[in-house]
Amino acid sequence: MPAVSPRARLLALCSAPVLALLAVAAFAPLPFTVAQPGSTVNVLGADRGKQVISISGAGTRKTTGQLRMTTIVATGPDATVRLKDVISGWFATDRAVMPRDSVYVGGTTKEIERHNIKEMEKSQSSATSAALGYLHRSPRDVKVTLRLADIGGPSAGLLFSLGIVDKLDGDGRGGDLTGGRTIAGTGTIDAKGKVGAVGGVPLKTQAAKRDGATVFLVPKAECADATAELPKGLRLIPVTTLKGAVSALRALRSGGSVPHC
């Protein structure tokens, strides 16, 4: 039997701890969340039997087309994510691996739920203020109620604002903002109409395409993420403000120049 060299003994001694660590890592829970495309909701229509946008104090239009807000679905804050889940998520186009802290704010499930509800309520208030401000309508005269079941967070803000504008004013020329299309998108919005980034855009574009959208409104800051794995047949329109989003949709309807990523 050949003698074992000192170098071979050293390699064996060094590799043993590494293999042990890898074995532990393979079965240990990791601080990641695995996400995939979620549901989309047409804010011009109903969700679970109730209109998403209800307006009183002003006449509303009958709209055509759809404005679909988009979501992602992520493993819960208490879910166990292991190394194999992370590796498979990195190589899959319909999933994404993200640090858990970037998806969930708070320690417990109840804290996270409260945070998400608070963010949604804030988003709805900002969306209403932005839309009425854009249309020069007084919130004292026009009351807007927004309903969206089981969806939290601020990322529907832009679509809420566009839905309010479409129901009250359309494209301002007698037509619909959508031009009869199914348009999806994402983005936060503040009371002055500024659009902000949200995350998870590649997964949201997949959800949009799955549900029939041909156009996707994306915060301009996230153009690179959106184009990385853009589904075929889905057109991206970058936006930074509500005014810019309305102008882009008007141009799309009339055949004018439309911004692109």
C-alpha positions as MATLAB code, in Angstrom:
seq = 'MPAVSPRARLLALCSAPVLALLAVAAFAPLPFTVAQPGSTVNVLGADRGKQVISISGAGTRKTTGQLRMTTIVATGPDATVRLKDVISGWFATDRAVMPRDSVYVGGTTKEIERHNIKEMEKSQSSATSAALGYLHRSPRDVKVTLRLADIGGPSAGLLFSLGIVDKLDGDGRGGDLTGGRTIAGTGTIDAKGKVGAVGGVPLKTQAAKRDGATVFLVPKAECADATAELPKGLRLIPVTTLKGAVSALRALRSGGSVPHC';
ca = [
       0.000    0.000    0.000;
       1.551    3.338   -1.041;
       2.432    5.770    1.702;
       0.257    8.864    2.141;
       2.199   12.040    1.518;
       2.286   14.825    4.100;
       0.559   17.101    1.577;
      -2.328   14.665    1.145;
      -2.719   14.418    4.926;
      -2.804   18.232    5.157;
      -5.436   18.511    2.421;
      -7.562   15.898    4.122;
      -7.339   17.691    7.448;
      -8.194   21.065    5.867;
     -11.048   19.787    3.730;
     -12.844   18.034    6.574;
     -13.997   21.251    8.324;
     -15.016   22.761    4.972;
     -17.143   19.734    4.118;
     -18.689   19.835    7.562;
     -19.583   23.511    7.133;
     -21.112   22.828    3.716;
     -23.164   20.018    5.175;
     -24.436   22.285    7.920;
     -25.190   25.081    5.416;
     -27.170   22.717    3.215;
     -29.644   22.041    6.009;
     -29.514   25.247    8.038;
     -32.204   27.938    7.531;
     -30.880   31.022    5.732;
     -31.983   34.691    6.017;
     -33.443   34.828    2.515;
     -36.873   34.956    0.918;
     -37.801   33.294   -2.367;
     -40.300   35.279   -4.435;
     -42.278   34.620   -7.605;
     -44.852   36.459   -9.761;
     -48.030   37.217   -7.812;
     -51.544   38.303   -8.659;
     -52.540   41.373  -10.661;
     -55.704   43.436  -10.159;
     -57.452   45.784  -12.582;
     -57.918   48.968  -10.540;
     -60.605   50.133  -12.979;
     -62.731   47.111  -12.085;
     -63.750   45.087   -9.059;
     -61.806   42.962   -6.612;
     -63.782   40.299   -4.759;
     -67.068   41.881   -5.710;
     -66.221   45.474   -4.729;
     -65.031   48.276   -6.962;
     -61.369   49.033   -6.359;
     -61.952   52.753   -6.974;
     -65.216   54.382   -5.895;
     -65.767   58.109   -6.409;
     -68.522   60.398   -5.141;
     -69.014   64.147   -5.459;
     -68.098   64.173   -9.155;
     -69.240   62.492  -12.333;
     -67.244   59.473  -13.474;
     -66.617   57.969  -16.874;
     -67.291   54.488  -18.147;
     -63.819   53.167  -18.932;
     -62.503   50.561  -21.324;
     -59.232   48.658  -21.139;
     -57.489   47.747  -17.909;
     -54.953   49.228  -15.512;
     -53.474   46.285  -13.628;
     -51.415   46.714  -10.477;
     -48.907   43.902   -9.982;
     -47.555   41.959   -7.021;
     -45.017   39.347   -6.047;
     -45.565   36.398   -3.727;
     -42.750   35.642   -1.284;
     -42.102   32.922    1.239;
     -43.341   34.074    4.632;
     -41.160   35.680    7.301;
     -41.248   32.459    9.317;
     -40.611   30.139    6.361;
     -37.466   28.022    6.300;
     -35.288   28.719    3.254;
     -32.338   26.391    2.781;
     -29.271   26.403    0.559;
     -30.918   24.288   -2.132;
     -33.799   26.785   -2.345;
     -31.379   29.684   -2.720;
     -29.335   27.942   -5.433;
     -32.404   26.909   -7.448;
     -33.849   30.414   -7.094;
     -30.695   32.030   -8.423;
     -30.858   29.993  -11.625;
     -34.640   30.247  -12.200;
     -36.199   33.034  -14.285;
     -39.580   32.799  -12.554;
     -38.180   33.173   -9.035;
     -35.905   35.554   -7.187;
     -33.880   35.240   -4.007;
     -33.833   38.345   -1.832;
     -32.578   39.128    1.659;
     -35.480   38.655    4.049;
     -34.933   42.121    5.569;
     -35.443   43.723    2.139;
     -38.922   42.185    1.865;
     -40.207   42.245    5.442;
     -40.007   45.095    7.913;
     -40.598   44.032   11.511;
     -39.812   41.094   13.711;
     -43.048   39.135   13.959;
     -45.678   38.218   11.383;
     -48.203   40.531   13.061;
     -45.740   43.436   13.030;
     -45.109   42.862    9.333;
     -48.838   42.720    8.572;
     -49.438   45.960   10.462;
     -46.570   47.641    8.615;
     -47.868   46.512    5.204;
     -51.404   47.681    5.969;
     -50.090   51.051    7.133;
     -48.007   51.397    3.968;
     -51.012   50.552    1.776;
     -53.199   53.104    3.572;
     -50.507   55.749    3.185;
     -50.148   54.826   -0.497;
     -53.896   55.168   -1.074;
     -53.970   58.590    0.558;
     -50.979   59.788   -1.477;
     -52.435   58.351   -4.695;
     -55.706   60.200   -4.150;
     -53.935   63.478   -3.357;
     -51.690   63.130   -6.404;
     -54.576   62.381   -8.773;
     -56.875   65.147   -7.494;
     -53.962   67.590   -7.466;
     -53.119   66.702  -11.062;
     -56.757   67.270  -12.078;
     -57.059   70.448   -9.967;
     -59.975   68.933   -8.049;
     -60.632   69.729   -4.409;
     -60.646   66.809   -1.954;
     -63.440   68.693   -0.161;
     -65.709   68.093   -3.150;
     -64.504   64.770   -4.483;
     -64.369   61.720   -2.241;
     -62.327   58.723   -3.365;
     -62.473   55.319   -1.702;
     -59.880   52.679   -2.578;
     -60.371   48.998   -1.758;
     -57.940   46.169   -2.395;
     -58.257   42.916   -0.460;
     -55.291   41.081    1.064;
     -52.619   43.219   -0.613;
     -50.312   45.432    1.397;
     -47.433   47.774    0.765;
     -47.066   50.969   -1.271;
     -46.337   49.666   -4.774;
     -49.863   50.151   -6.201;
     -49.720   53.928   -5.730;
     -49.055   54.871   -9.358;
     -51.811   52.600  -10.683;
     -54.309   53.916   -8.121;
     -53.603   57.488   -9.255;
     -53.927   56.592  -12.926;
     -57.191   54.790  -12.234;
     -58.635   57.860  -10.490;
     -57.538   60.097  -13.361;
     -59.036   57.728  -15.930;
     -62.390   57.505  -14.122;
     -62.659   61.268  -13.699;
     -61.008   62.666  -16.823;
     -59.759   59.891  -19.122;
     -57.096   61.188  -21.451;
     -58.565   64.696  -21.209;
     -59.790   64.490  -24.802;
     -62.822   62.271  -24.458;
     -60.961   58.956  -24.608;
     -59.537   56.441  -22.167;
     -56.019   56.569  -20.793;
     -55.613   52.913  -21.707;
     -56.739   53.297  -25.305;
     -58.567   50.019  -24.728;
     -55.335   48.183  -23.902;
     -54.424   46.113  -20.877;
     -51.735   48.182  -19.205;
     -49.910   47.045  -16.088;
     -47.329   48.662  -13.901;
     -45.877   49.339  -10.500;
     -44.458   52.222   -8.526;
     -44.958   54.153   -5.324;
     -46.322   57.676   -5.500;
     -46.221   60.648   -3.158;
     -48.866   63.313   -2.725;
     -47.148   65.549   -5.297;
     -47.154   62.831   -7.941;
     -43.537   61.696   -7.800;
     -43.087   58.012   -8.690;
     -40.671   55.867   -6.681;
     -38.972   52.483   -7.059;
     -40.469   49.339   -5.540;
     -38.357   46.213   -6.213;
     -39.323   42.851   -7.662;
     -39.912   44.378  -11.098;
     -38.743   41.386  -13.221;
     -41.261   39.155  -11.448;
     -44.009   41.764  -11.814;
     -43.454   42.019  -15.569;
     -43.960   38.257  -15.779;
     -47.208   38.537  -13.829;
     -48.323   41.356  -16.127;
     -47.619   39.391  -19.301;
     -49.337   36.302  -17.882;
     -52.491   38.336  -17.259;
     -52.670   39.860  -20.720;
     -50.798   43.165  -20.442;
     -48.974   44.536  -23.489;
     -47.570   47.648  -21.785;
     -45.810   47.973  -18.422;
     -45.223   51.249  -16.590;
     -42.002   51.054  -14.595;
     -40.225   53.569  -12.337;
     -37.414   54.936  -14.484;
     -34.829   54.060  -11.832;
     -35.675   50.376  -12.329;
     -35.387   50.228  -16.119;
     -32.269   48.065  -15.982;
     -33.954   45.492  -13.747;
     -37.060   45.476  -15.922;
     -35.202   44.936  -19.195;
     -33.012   42.133  -17.814;
     -35.691   39.432  -18.161;
     -38.476   41.245  -20.003;
     -41.169   38.903  -21.359;
     -41.539   38.968  -25.134;
     -44.295   41.254  -26.343;
     -44.352   43.482  -23.250;
     -43.480   47.127  -23.875;
     -41.804   49.107  -21.102;
     -42.589   52.763  -20.436;
     -40.381   54.448  -17.814;
     -42.028   57.095  -15.622;
     -40.924   59.490  -12.898;
     -44.159   61.399  -12.217;
     -47.909   60.943  -12.552;
     -47.986   63.770  -15.105;
     -45.334   62.001  -17.159;
     -47.218   58.698  -16.969;
     -50.441   60.331  -18.213;
     -48.546   62.073  -21.018;
     -46.893   58.803  -22.052;
     -50.239   56.987  -22.176;
     -51.746   59.816  -24.213;
     -48.855   59.595  -26.669;
     -49.196   55.813  -26.840;
     -52.898   56.182  -27.672;
     -52.332   58.832  -30.342;
     -49.239   57.288  -31.898;
     -46.881   59.966  -30.605;
     -43.390   59.686  -29.141;
     -43.368   57.430  -26.061;
     -40.460   57.164  -23.593;
     -38.625   53.848  -23.475;
     -36.049   52.144  -21.279;
];
